[in-house]
């Protein structure tokens, strides 16, 4: 039996991704209205109120300090120092994801995961990048079951057999890093793929 060549390549894959992600948070038409950053705390008037406190030693991304996302216009060749910093950031992300893996079980909420990721990022001296990026109200993306991407943590309780995708992104003074784990929630046992 011949497979459909358009399912995961070319135009077909773009249509599939557009269909899957059409309700993605970042495609929403309700952007962040106001951000107030002062004295180590956030206050917003976005779709969901964001109240987080962080030390003044945390390096903030440009979209928080200036409202603009500073992205390089061309690919950057990393120096040895930058590669070492990236390696350190990867170890930090792996550590945070291991901590997340320890709490994922039947009965916890995706807000519980968000709280842990925020705390671990701050303890590590990093800013959780999703927080207030284009108005996103949480510190991590948690997509459960059929939600393909950019799921917003909430009071949703994890049930046995749920598939959860946890996207961790953080910003330090030297690097931005993204890591993802997908886990299947099972009573007494968690299986995972990285």
C-alpha positions in Angstrom: 0.0 0.0 0.0 1.5 3.3 -1.0 1.6 6.1 1.6 0.3 9.6 0.9 3.4 11.7 0.1 1.6 14.9 1.3 0.9 13.8 4.8 4.2 14.8 6.5 6.1 16.6 3.7 5.6 19.7 1.6 2.3 21.4 1.4 0.5 18.6 3.2 2.6 19.0 6.3 2.0 22.8 6.4 -1.7 22.2 6.2 -1.5 19.6 8.9 0.5 21.9 11.2 -1.9 24.8 10.5 -4.8 22.6 11.4 -3.2 21.2 14.6 -1.9 24.6 15.8 -4.8 26.8 14.7 -5.9 27.4 18.3 -2.3 27.9 19.5 -1.9 30.6 22.1 0.4 32.5 19.8 -2.1 32.7 17.0 -4.6 34.3 19.3 -5.9 37.8 18.5 -5.9 38.9 22.2 -2.4 40.1 22.8 -1.0 41.3 26.1 -2.3 44.8 26.9 -0.1 46.1 29.7 3.0 44.9 31.5 4.4 46.5 34.6 7.8 45.3 35.8 9.1 46.9 38.9 10.6 45.9 42.2 11.0 42.3 41.2 7.4 41.6 40.3 5.0 41.4 37.3 1.6 42.7 37.0 -0.4 42.4 33.7 -3.7 42.9 32.1 -3.6 39.9 29.8 -6.2 37.3 29.3 -5.0 35.6 32.5 -3.5 37.7 35.3 0.2 37.0 35.9 1.6 37.6 39.3 5.2 36.4 39.8 8.1 37.7 41.8 11.7 37.4 40.8 15.0 38.7 42.1 16.6 41.8 40.4 19.6 39.6 39.5 17.6 37.7 36.9 18.5 38.8 33.3 15.2 39.8 31.5 14.7 39.1 27.8 14.4 42.0 25.5 10.7 41.6 25.0 10.2 42.3 28.7 12.6 45.3 28.9 12.0 47.0 25.6 8.9 45.3 24.1 11.0 44.1 21.1 12.3 40.6 20.4 15.9 40.9 19.4 16.6 38.1 17.0 19.7 37.8 14.9 19.0 38.4 11.2 21.7 35.8 10.1 22.9 32.6 11.6 25.5 33.1 14.2 28.6 31.0 14.5 29.1 30.3 18.2 32.4 30.8 20.0 34.0 28.2 22.2 32.8 30.2 25.2 29.2 30.3 23.9 29.3 26.6 23.2 30.4 26.0 26.8 27.5 28.3 28.0 25.1 26.3 25.8 26.3 23.1 27.3 25.8 24.5 30.8 22.3 25.6 29.9 21.4 22.2 28.5 22.5 20.6 31.8 20.3 23.1 33.7 17.3 22.3 31.4 17.9 18.6 31.9 17.9 19.0 35.7 14.7 21.1 35.6 13.0 18.4 33.4 14.1 15.7 35.8 12.5 17.6 38.6 9.3 18.0 36.5 9.4 14.2 35.8 9.4 13.5 39.5 6.1 15.3 40.1 4.2 14.2 37.0 1.6 11.7 38.2 -2.1 11.1 38.3 -3.9 13.9 40.1 -1.5 16.9 39.7 -2.5 19.9 37.6 -0.6 21.6 34.8 -0.4 24.6 37.1 1.6 22.5 39.5 4.1 21.9 36.7 4.2 25.7 35.9 4.8 26.5 39.6 7.7 24.1 39.7 9.3 25.3 36.5 9.1 28.9 37.6 10.7 28.1 40.9 13.5 26.0 39.4 14.3 28.6 36.7 14.5 31.4 39.3 16.7 29.2 41.6 19.0 28.6 38.6 19.2 32.3 37.9 17.2 32.0 34.7 14.0 33.7 33.4 11.3 31.3 32.2 11.0 32.6 28.6 7.3 31.8 27.9 6.2 34.1 30.7 4.8 37.3 29.0 6.2 36.4 25.6 3.5 37.9 23.4 1.3 37.9 26.5 1.7 34.2 27.4 0.6 34.0 31.0 2.7 31.1 32.2 6.3 29.9 32.7 6.1 26.7 30.6 3.9 25.2 27.9 2.0 22.1 28.9 0.1 20.4 26.1 -2.1 17.5 27.2 -3.3 14.8 24.8 -4.7 16.3 21.6 -3.3 19.8 22.3 -0.3 19.9 19.8 1.6 22.9 21.1 1.7 26.0 23.3 -0.8 24.6 25.9 -1.4 27.0 28.8 -1.0 25.5 32.3 -4.3 25.6 34.2 -6.2 23.7 36.8 -6.4 20.7 34.4 -5.8 17.5 36.4 -3.7 14.8 34.8 -5.4 11.4 34.5 -4.0 8.0 33.9 -3.1 7.5 30.3 -2.8 11.2 29.5 0.1 12.2 27.2 1.7 15.4 28.4 4.2 17.5 26.4 6.3 19.9 28.6 8.2 22.7 26.8 10.7 24.4 28.9 12.3 27.6 27.6 14.5 29.9 29.6 16.7 33.0 29.2 19.9 33.7 31.0 22.3 36.6 30.6 24.1 34.6 28.0 21.7 32.1 26.3 18.2 31.2 25.4 17.4 27.5 25.6 14.4 25.3 24.7 13.9 21.7 25.8 10.9 19.4 25.5 9.8 16.1 27.1 6.8 14.1 26.2 5.4 11.8 29.0 2.6 9.3 29.4 1.0 9.6 32.8 0.5 6.2 34.5 -0.4 5.4 38.1 2.7 4.4 39.9 4.9 4.6 36.8 5.9 7.3 34.3 7.1 6.5 30.9 8.9 9.2 28.9 10.5 10.2 25.6 12.9 13.0 25.1 
